[in-house]
């Protein structure tokens, strides 16, 4: 059985770099899991503080 997650993040102004650095650490840890298949991060072109991870 496959499972997909879609997670929306609304980042506080001025915290984008911190958010991306923290998320990078989480994604690096996830990549080591045997069940990891991939993740894609999107930034809303109309709102650079809104991110979508799937």
N, C-alpha and C positions, 0 to 999 in steps of 0.2 A: 504494500500500500504506500503510495506517495503522498506526501504532505507538502503544501506550499504555504509560506507565510508572506504576508504583505504588511509592512510596518511603516506607519507615517510618523515623521518627526517634525515638530515645529521648534526650531532652535531660536534661542534668544538673540537679539541683535548683538553683534560683536563677539559671539561665541562660536561662529562657524568653524574656525581653525581648531579650537579645543574639541568641539564635537567630532570633527573628522579624525583627529588624532586618537581620541578615545575609541571611536568606532573601528579604526584600523586595528587596534589591539584586540578587540573582540573578534573581528573577522579573521585575524591571524590565528587566533586560538581555534576558531571554528574550522578553519582549513585543515587542521590536524585530526579532526574527527573522521572516523571511517564512513559515516553516513553523510558527510558534507558533499553536496553536489554543485553548489555555486551560489553566488549572491551578486546582485546588481544594485547599485545606488544611483538614484536619479535625483536631480535638483529641478524643482519647478521653475521653468524659465520666467514665469510671471512673479515668483516669490522666492528669492534666493535663500530664504530662511526655512523653506519647506522642503523636506527630503522624503523620498520614498525608497524603502529597501525591500527587495523581493528576491 
